[in-house]
Amino acid sequence: MPGHTYWDYTQLRFPRREGMRIDFVLGSPALAGRVQHAFIDREERKGRGASDHAPVVVDLS
């Protein structure tokens, strides 16, 4: 899953697309077999008053 999940506010990293991938979803091998889709919701991070982290979303079967 390419992309960043964290951008430092004080350095204005988000507009420059200079982030870090520090948020992960941990699961068992059985759970991994149920993953249908996973993505980083960068749009959620764009809102006013948003966190410096973007959610990692995982769809399971």
CYANA upper distance limits for C-alpha pairs under 8 A (distance plus 0.5 A):
  1 MET  CA     38 ALA  CA      7.85
  1 MET  CA     39 PHE  CA      7.19
  3 GLY  CA     21 ARG  CA      7.35
  3 GLY  CA     40 ILE  CA      7.58
  4 HIS  CA     19 GLY  CA      5.85
  4 HIS  CA     20 MET  CA      5.53
  4 HIS  CA     21 ARG  CA      4.99
  4 HIS  CA     22 ILE  CA      8.17
  4 HIS  CA     40 ILE  CA      8.07
  5 THR  CA     19 GLY  CA      7.48
  5 THR  CA     20 MET  CA      6.64
  5 THR  CA     21 ARG  CA      5.49
  5 THR  CA     22 ILE  CA      6.72
  5 THR  CA     23 ASP  CA      6.48
  5 THR  CA     40 ILE  CA      7.22
  5 THR  CA     42 ARG  CA      8.16
  5 THR  CA     53 HIS  CA      5.97
  5 THR  CA     54 ALA  CA      5.44
  5 THR  CA     55 PRO  CA      7.57
  5 THR  CA     56 VAL  CA      7.97
  6 TYR  CA     19 GLY  CA      5.96
  6 TYR  CA     20 MET  CA      5.77
  6 TYR  CA     21 ARG  CA      6.82
  6 TYR  CA     22 ILE  CA      7.12
  6 TYR  CA     23 ASP  CA      8.13
  6 TYR  CA     52 ASP  CA      6.17
  6 TYR  CA     53 HIS  CA      4.94
  6 TYR  CA     54 ALA  CA      6.85
  7 TRP  CA     12 LEU  CA      8.26
  7 TRP  CA     13 ARG  CA      5.88
  7 TRP  CA     14 PHE  CA      5.82
  7 TRP  CA     18 GLU  CA      7.27
  7 TRP  CA     19 GLY  CA      5.02
  7 TRP  CA     20 MET  CA      7.03
  7 TRP  CA     52 ASP  CA      6.04
  7 TRP  CA     53 HIS  CA      7.19
  8 ASP  CA     12 LEU  CA      6.94
  8 ASP  CA     13 ARG  CA      6.05
  8 ASP  CA     14 PHE  CA      7.70
  8 ASP  CA     19 GLY  CA      7.69
  8 ASP  CA     52 ASP  CA      6.94
  9 TYR  CA     13 ARG  CA      7.00
  9 TYR  CA     14 PHE  CA      7.87
  9 TYR  CA     52 ASP  CA      7.05
 12 LEU  CA     16 ARG  CA      7.55
 13 ARG  CA     17 ARG  CA      6.51
 13 ARG  CA     18 GLU  CA      5.36
 13 ARG  CA     19 GLY  CA      6.68
 14 PHE  CA     18 GLU  CA      6.66
 14 PHE  CA     19 GLY  CA      7.20
 23 ASP  CA     53 HIS  CA      8.46
 23 ASP  CA     56 VAL  CA      7.71
 24 PHE  CA     56 VAL  CA      7.66
 25 VAL  CA     56 VAL  CA      7.89
 27 GLY  CA     31 LEU  CA      6.33
 27 GLY  CA     32 ALA  CA      6.98
 28 SER  CA     32 ALA  CA      6.76
 29 PRO  CA     33 GLY  CA      6.89
 30 ALA  CA     34 ARG  CA      7.50
 31 LEU  CA     35 VAL  CA      7.45
 34 ARG  CA     60 LEU  CA      5.72
 34 ARG  CA     61 SER  CA      5.69
 35 VAL  CA     58 VAL  CA      7.34
 35 VAL  CA     59 ASP  CA      6.45
 35 VAL  CA     60 LEU  CA      5.11
 35 VAL  CA     61 SER  CA      6.97
 36 GLN  CA     58 VAL  CA      8.14
 36 GLN  CA     59 ASP  CA      5.98
 36 GLN  CA     60 LEU  CA      5.91
 36 GLN  CA     61 SER  CA      6.75
 37 HIS  CA     58 VAL  CA      6.44
 37 HIS  CA     59 ASP  CA      5.69
 37 HIS  CA     60 LEU  CA      7.81
 38 ALA  CA     56 VAL  CA      7.77
 38 ALA  CA     57 VAL  CA      6.05
 38 ALA  CA     58 VAL  CA      4.83
 38 ALA  CA     59 ASP  CA      6.68
 39 PHE  CA     56 VAL  CA      6.37
 39 PHE  CA     57 VAL  CA      5.91
 39 PHE  CA     58 VAL  CA      7.20
 40 ILE  CA     54 ALA  CA      7.02
 40 ILE  CA     55 PRO  CA      6.37
 40 ILE  CA     56 VAL  CA      5.03
 40 ILE  CA     57 VAL  CA      6.65
 41 ASP  CA     45 ARG  CA      7.77
 41 ASP  CA     54 ALA  CA      6.35
 41 ASP  CA     55 PRO  CA      5.95
 41 ASP  CA     56 VAL  CA      6.76
 41 ASP  CA     57 VAL  CA      7.43
 42 ARG  CA     46 LYS  CA      7.41
 42 ARG  CA     54 ALA  CA      6.18
 42 ARG  CA     55 PRO  CA      8.02
 43 GLU  CA     47 GLY  CA      7.97
 44 GLU  CA     50 ALA  CA      7.92
 44 GLU  CA     54 ALA  CA      6.94
 44 GLU  CA     55 PRO  CA      7.88
 45 ARG  CA     50 ALA  CA      6.05
 45 ARG  CA     51 SER  CA      6.91
 45 ARG  CA     52 ASP  CA      7.45
 45 ARG  CA     53 HIS  CA      7.20
 45 ARG  CA     54 ALA  CA      5.70
 45 ARG  CA     55 PRO  CA      8.46
 46 LYS  CA     50 ALA  CA      7.18
